[in-house]
Amino acid sequence: MSQQKKEKSKIADHRHCVVCGRAISPDEQVCSPDCREKLELSKEKEKKSRRMMLIIYVVMIIMLILFFLFRPAS
């Protein structure tokens, strides 16, 4: 067990690039400008999809409200 602790201490303090998984220094998030660009594009795509889902939910709620307000009396 103590041998495993010694082996783990040989690994330098690091993080992994959130895009490609390469080992990088702990104060960085990505390893290269290419990965930074991919990360920004991914964030923008996620932001657009969240906006679209919000719009869809709002439209559905408005349609339900209108349906229940103006439904024919039975």
C-alpha positions as CSV (number, residue, x, y, z in Angstrom):
1,M,0.0,0.0,0.0
2,S,2.8,2.4,0.8
3,Q,4.3,1.7,-2.6
4,Q,1.1,2.9,-4.3
5,K,1.3,6.2,-2.3
6,K,4.9,6.6,-3.5
7,E,3.9,6.0,-7.1
8,K,1.0,8.5,-6.9
9,S,3.3,11.2,-5.5
10,K,5.5,11.0,-8.7
11,I,2.6,12.3,-10.8
12,A,2.9,16.1,-11.2
13,D,0.0,18.3,-10.2
14,H,-2.1,18.7,-13.3
15,R,-5.6,18.9,-14.8
16,H,-7.0,17.6,-18.0
17,C,-8.1,19.7,-21.0
18,V,-11.9,19.8,-21.0
19,V,-12.0,19.3,-24.8
20,C,-9.4,16.7,-25.6
21,G,-8.3,15.3,-22.3
22,R,-4.5,16.1,-22.5
23,A,-2.7,16.8,-19.2
24,I,-2.2,20.6,-18.6
25,S,-1.1,22.8,-15.8
26,P,-3.7,23.2,-13.0
27,D,-4.3,26.9,-13.7
28,E,-5.4,26.3,-17.3
29,Q,-8.7,25.0,-18.7
30,V,-7.7,24.0,-22.2
31,C,-4.4,23.0,-23.8
32,S,-4.4,25.0,-27.1
33,P,-6.1,27.8,-29.0
34,D,-7.8,25.2,-31.1
35,C,-9.3,23.6,-28.0
36,R,-10.3,27.0,-26.7
37,E,-12.2,27.7,-29.9
38,K,-13.9,24.3,-29.8
39,L,-14.9,25.0,-26.2
40,E,-16.3,28.5,-27.1
41,L,-18.3,27.0,-30.0
42,S,-19.7,24.3,-27.7
43,K,-20.7,26.9,-25.1
44,E,-22.5,29.0,-27.8
45,K,-24.3,25.9,-29.1
46,E,-25.4,25.0,-25.6
47,K,-26.6,28.5,-25.0
48,K,-28.6,28.5,-28.2
49,S,-30.2,25.1,-27.4
50,R,-31.2,26.4,-23.9
51,R,-32.8,29.5,-25.4
52,M,-34.7,27.3,-28.0
53,M,-36.0,25.0,-25.2
54,L,-37.1,28.0,-23.2
55,I,-39.0,29.4,-26.2
56,I,-40.6,26.0,-26.9
57,Y,-41.7,25.8,-23.2
58,V,-43.2,29.3,-23.2
59,V,-45.1,28.6,-26.5
60,M,-46.5,25.3,-25.1
61,I,-47.6,27.0,-21.9
62,I,-49.3,29.8,-23.9
63,M,-51.0,27.3,-26.1
64,L,-52.3,25.3,-23.1
65,I,-53.6,28.5,-21.5
66,L,-55.3,29.6,-24.6
67,F,-56.8,26.1,-25.1
68,F,-58.2,26.0,-21.6
69,L,-59.5,29.6,-21.8
70,F,-61.2,29.3,-25.2
71,R,-62.3,25.6,-25.2
72,P,-65.9,25.0,-26.2
73,A,-68.3,24.5,-23.4
74,S,-69.5,20.9,-23.1
